Structure formats: structure tokens, C-alpha cells
Amino acid sequence: MGTARFAVLGILIVVFQALTSVSAENPTCIPGFNSDMLIFKVAKKHLREGMRLGKVGFTDCSDRTRFLLSSDDSHFMVQEDGALTVKKHVVLHDGHREFFIQSWDSQGHKMTIPVRVLHYGHHHGNHHQNVEHHHGDHNHHLTGVHSANNTESAADPQVSVLHFPKSGEGLRRRKRDWVIPDINVAENDRGPYPLKVSQIRSNEDQIKRIYYSITGPGADQPPVGLFTMDRNTGILYVTQPLDREKQAKYMFQAHAVAEGAGNAEEPMEIIVNVIDQNDNKPVFAQDTFMGEVSETSPIGFEVIQVVATDADEQNNDNSEIRYRIISQEPELPSGFLFAINSVTGAIRVNAVGLDREKYPKYTLEVQAADMQGEGLSRQAKVILTVTDSNDNAPAFTQPSYEGTVEENKVGALVLKMSVTDGDEPHSPAWNAKFKIVSGDPEQLFKVETGINKHEGILTTAKGLDFEKVSKHTLLIEVENDVPFAIPLPTATATVVVNVQDVNEAPVFDPMEKHVTKPENLAINSEVVQYIASDPDTARKQTVMYKIISDPAGWLIVKKETGLIKVKSSMDRESHFVKDNKYTALIGAYDNDEVPATGTGTLIIQLEDVNDNAPTVEERAIRVCNKKSAPHLLSVTDKDGPGFAAPYRVSLQGPSKTNWTARMNGTKTGIILNLATELASGEYTVVLRIADNHGLEQDSTVQATVCDCTGEEVHCQGRVAGGTDLPVILGILGGILLLLMLVLLLLLFARRKRGEKKEPLLQDDDIRDNIYYYDEEGGGEDDQDYDLSVLHRGLDNRPEVFRNDVVPNFMVAPQYRPRPANPDEIGNFIVDNLKAADNDPTAPPYDSLLVFDFEGGGSDAGSLSSLNSSSSGDQDYESLNEWGPRFKKLADMYGGGEEDDML
């Protein structure tokens, strides 16, 4: 039994050793890089673009030979077959450069390996052997690879294979550390198309038939059909060349569907990065750049900056631009007057010799090339205009100037100053500007540049005072708009300004004087003495006073002293008073040949006195004669609050019997009520109202009593004392007829009386006389004519007074202007009606008009008795005796030369 046990134990030991031996002979495959670190040895420190350094070994324990590898250093690139190449120009300043390469196995696990690029001269030991190091029991090794021994065929047709990530708990949860690597595809690839870029696989394809597809932009969304996938194999194709500048990345979803069973995997996101190629030239911001450079610009002065851009990927040699100047025209006085910063494109002055008078313009041809100046290029022009420098100082045409200006004038022209400048006309170096250096501490003057930019205009900024300073001496300097390019002296000129004395108006102190007076100040009482002083102290003039504006005519001023007195009674309630203030303008003038007048404002604060009795506003009411409602009448007083409410009221005359009146609770209104029942009609109620100081006045209210009851007044029937309209019309008609009859009687009596009245002139007074004129213009030599006869009409009636013309010896009254307050219209009409009634100068001018008597008749017969008969009864021969002036008439009617000719 024990022997059997030992035998079994021995067999088990032998089997275990055999299994161990088999395991040692066939080790398990571990996905990852072939070593823990890669060293690539190079013979040069300068590594050019495209240089191949070697190959990176990697496996995922499958039959794949192409993997997605990437470098964290943008200067190096790893192909899918593991080939490591230089992407950008690299310089090994320290003799070596280190970076990392990453990849992913079939399960999506990221793996990283450090890489060192080592220059031969920097390596200690044999420079021509590949070194491999083993680190203890960890079996890690360091592999050295000589770049010259690494070659690989570029015709490998295999592509990377992406497996759907494994998930736990069905399709709902994916492993957190699973990373799907991006797919990189170079733009502008020449094909042939469709071009394989990758392949996806599902682990379920070993037991099920899987169909693959993609969705998203570039697949079934715009741009549709750019990427396609083989339904059976899962190979991803690109159907046409890509353009990174149009779209740099594509993202879509990969799907795996089992035949007859739905989704075999969760959708997998695929990212395709478009790798940039140098397919775009730099582009200048403009074809021609324009700039200016001063002829005195120092070396290194930046003139202008040209800018170009490249559409290729940024931070890449494909878009790394360098600038240079290709040509300069003219190449005088040197071909290298300008230089350009190759990185920024800033053009600067590189040598002396700029001279605007000789070479006013330069044309530069500038080139911008990518790949750090070694790739694609484009040219642009830069035109530089040499500008004049301020190397000539402006100078005054004369060293001193003198001008005269009247005092008190602001902005008055004093004089103009001209300058000269040798720089280019109308340039900033030629344009002049002026400044007062000294002599004007109070800033009384200002100097400006004229329109032509070469003239200084001196004017007054404030009013000058002859009595204070009669002469000002200024020092004015001139400069250019831009500073001098070289040290130059500044030109100055002396300006003497003489102040001309003018007659200045007297000045009131204060300009606005306030006084307070009672409104009932007696006439001829003193208000205030308002005096002014004459600023022309040297002239020793006399100041006199006058009223300029006195709207109400209340004041008078003494001409010599300025003492203002009351001329007529003042009234605080007048419309000329605003807010209890009356404003008048007082003038002060001197005795110069052309007097100057100054104005002062006098404001009189009028104190109220009790000079207005209260009145009732409502002058007409309507009430019912039975159970009438009381009426509230408003009481007003023009006086101020101290002489107004509370009021008192009492009824006067017959009104006491039929009416009752009392004040309301505030003593500002009257409650009027009908006490007895009256017949309908019009009644006058007299109310005597007194203010709180006892000043009283009677006011009448016209009350219309209607035959009704209560508060609502309805006057349906005739009021007492009233008459129907037909009756009224009949009465008016009778009165009119009576008046017409009276007028007719008066006219008849006046005419009859006029026939009997002795005329002003006697009947034997004949005014008409026939005079014989010996010749034209002879005059009345045969009889003296008494002109006094013409005046006998009025001279004989001394009792007649002719007043049908405007009297010129009476003062017209002052009419009240129309008030702004509508409530004052009634008082305005009454006041002006009284003024018009008492106005002797207002038309019409009624008077008795007396006409002179021109005689009772004429001894001469009627002209109608004359005729021009041809019967021959008339003797016209006598016409020849009347002289040569009637000869023609005698010839026509009496015969003569014409008859003799017949």
C-alpha cells in the first residue's frame, strides 16, 4: 500500500517536471515593445526632415505587423510599420534628445517606451556597435540601433486593426481604461483610391457572422461617402484625397451587427486625423505695402512690417515663414539701405545715406517662404517714400512788431506775423506754430496759426483795460509741427501792443439793487439812491442818470444824483408786479461827445397794505322759490393773506328781508339762501363784505328766482316782470317808428330855418370878376384883390371853435395792457373803458364845420346859350381886335388868309 503511494507520487512529480519543461521551451507571448528603452545612434547633430532613424519593435501577440504608434515629440514621427523618421529639422545641441513613443495593444491598453537619439561623439565606448543591456532577473534589455542599418519596404499593404473594446455586464458598461487610438491619414495622398486606412474587428466574429458599418460626418452625413467600410471585413477606406485646410479631423461611429442577432458590440468612436502636407504657399496681407521713412532716420529704425500667413498646420514647418529682401530699387547710394527681420517681417533702416532730394522713393521686393525659408514662397512689393526731415528752423520776417487795439474788445485782431522756412512746403516740418513765451501772465492774448500755416495771428483773449495797463510787450516764438531733426535755435519776435482808450459806460454797483418799500409809499417819497461810477478815471467825466424802463410809470430819478423817487402811486396788486417785485432799469451815462450808457436793475420788494376790499366772484345765481338750496359764493381779496380772510358779510337794503347770508366754516365763502318765497323774476342781492381789518365793500349778486322746488332749478314759465317776445318786438317797432317821425320833423324844421338865416356874405358881394390880360403871365394889374374876404366866414363867427384835429396840448392817458390771467379780463375792459372816455386825443373829433358863402348867383348867362351856328349871324371880326393870340380863332370863324386863297 505504501509502495503504491510512492509510485503515484513519483508519477505526479515526473508529469509536473515534464509540464514545466514544456512551459520553459514555449514561453507565453506578452504584448508590448521589444525592449524597455530604445537608443538610436546618429552620425550628425543636424537631423534633416525625412531622415530615417530606425525601426521600433512592437507586438500585440497576433499576426498583425502594422500598429498605430505616436511620438510625444512633434519633431519625430513613427510610421505604422514602426519606422522612426525625422518630421522637423532637429539639432542635437547636447549631443542627444529624449522622448517617448506610445502604442496600444488589441485590448486597448496604452504602452509607452522611452527613446534616446544619441550622437556618436557623445557616446562613451565603441561607436560602431549596437549595445544591449540586461537588467538582472527582470529580463529587461536596452537595444541600440544604428540608423544606417534600418531599412524597410514601403509597399506593405497591411493596415492597423482596431478591435471593439471588451465590456462587462453585457453592452451597458465599457472598461474605463480602454482608449481607442486615432487614425492618421495624410492629406493629398495620391492613392490609388479607395485607400485602406484601417480595419475594425469584433471578437464575436469567431462564433458569429458580423457585419460592419460606419455613421457620422464623412460617412452617411456630409460630406457623404468620403469614408466607406467593407461590410464583411470591416476595412475602412477613404474614397478621395483629403484636405486638412478644409477639415482637419473626422469623427464617426463604427458598428458591428451579428447576423440575425442585432448589435454584437457597442458603437465605437473612430477619429481620423488628417496629417498636414506642405501644399499652401504663404500669402501676404496685401500685394503692395506703402510706407514712409524720414531721411534722418537712424540705423535700426523700424519703417514698416510686412505680414504673410500660411494656411498649413500651425506650429509646423509647413507654416513656418521666413522673410527676406530680394531686391532694392534704386540700389543707391547703397544696395543694402534696408534689412528685414526674417521672423517678424519688420523692415528697418540698415545704413546711412537716405536723401529725399536725391532719392525720394525706394521699391523693395520681399519674399516669404515656408519650411523656415526653404519651402514654397511668394513675393510682394514694398514702396517706401523718403520724407523730409525738419532740419530748417522757421524764422520771423522781422525782429519786432507793434500793434494797437481798443480796450474791452475780446477776439480783436492785434496784428499778423509772417515767417519763412526752408523745409518742404506744406509738410509738418514746414508748418509753423506760435507760442507766447513771456509778457502775458494774465493770458490776455492768444496767437494762432493762419490758414497758410506760415502766419501767426495775434488776438485778444480777454478785454484789455487802458486804465490798468496801456502797453503790453510780448515775446513770441515759432516752431514747427514736428520737432527739429537736428539741434536748431528757436526764432522769437518782440510784439508791442498799445491799448487805445475808449469811452466806457458807467458801471452800477451793484448791478442789481434790491430795496423793500410799502406799496402805499407817498408820491415824491425817496425810494433809493442808485449810483454808478465811470471807469474812465482819466477823462474826469460827469455821470448822469435816467429811467430806461419803468413799465408802470411809478418812478422818477434825479438826473444829477441818481436819487429815485415815487412819481405815481404804486400798487402791489398791479399786473406789472411779479411775486411782489417791481423791476425797473436805470441808466447811467457820461457827458462824452458820444455818451456811453450803463444799465442797472432796481428791484423793489413791495410790502402789502390793506387797499383792496373783498369781492364776490359769482355775480349771478339761479334758485327755486320753494325750498331752495343754499349757494356758496367765493370771496376774493387782491391783498395778501394778512389783509384777507377771515371775512365778514352782511345783507344791505331790501335783501335783508328775503335773503340770508353767512360765512362758511373757513370764513372764505358766503352761504346765500332764499329766506322767503318770492315770485319768479330777477332780484338784486346786495352783500357787504369786510376783510379781517374791517375794509368793506358792497357786492351785488343777480339772483334769478324760478317757480320750482328743491335744488334742481327749472325756469319753465315766465319770470315776474317779464314780457313775451311778440310784445317786446311790437314795443321796439313802435319806438322805432316814433324816432323816424321825430327825425323827419327835425329835418324839416332845420331846412326851413336855414332859408331864413342871413348868409355870412352879403348878396351884393360879387367874387367873380373878369380880368383882361394883356399877355400871358401879366397878373392882376387893373384891380387890387382883397384876400381877406376869403376869411370872412370864420372871422365873422368867433364863437365857433374848431376841434376836429388831434389836440396837441393834452397828455394822453396810459392804457392797461392785456392781462395774461383770464380772470382779469373784466377789470381790464372796465379800466380801459374809463381811460378811453377821458382820452381827449381819441378819435372821432366831433366839431361844428363852417363853410364859407360863395355868393347868391352869377350875372353871366348859361354856357348853353352859346352855339356855333353857320348861319352867318355872328360877327367874328371883333376877334381880330383881341391881339395875335386870337388870330387863329378869328381866321377860323371870321375868314382871313384861307378865304383869300380861295
Secondary structure by P-SEA (a helix, b strand, c coil): caaaaaaaaaaaaaaaaaaaaaaaabbbbbbcccccbbbbbbcccccccccccbbbbbbccccccccccccccccccccccbbbbbcccccccccccccccccccccbbbbbbbbbbcccccccccccbbbbbbccccccbbbbbccccbbbbccccbbbbbcccccccccccccccbbbbbbbbbcccccccccccbbbbbcccccccccccccccccccccccccccccccbbbbbcbbbbcccccbbbbbbbbbcccccccccbbbbbbbbbbcccccccccccccccccccccccccccbbbbbbbcccccccccbbbbbbcccccccccccccccccccccccccccccccccccbbbbbbbbbcccccccbbbbbbbbbbbbcccbbbbbccccccccccccccccccbbbbbbbcccccccccbbbbbbccccccccbbbbbcccccbbbbbbccccccccccbbbbbbbbbcccccccbbbbbbbbbbbbbbbccccccccccbbbbbbccccccccccbbbbbbbcccccbbbbbbbbcccccccccccccccbbbbccccccccccccccbbbbbbbbbccccbbbbbbbbbbbbccccccbbbbbcccbbbbbccbbbbbbbbbbbcccccccccccccccccccccbbbbbccccccccccccccccbbbbbbbbbbbccccbbbbbbbbbbbcccccccccccccccccccaaaaaaaaaaaaaaaaaaaaaaaaaaaaaaaacccccccccccbbbbbbccccccccccccccccccccccccccccccccccccbbbbbbbcccccccaaaaaaaaaaaaaaaccccccbbbbbbbbbccccccccccccccccccccccccccccccccaaaaaaacccccccccc
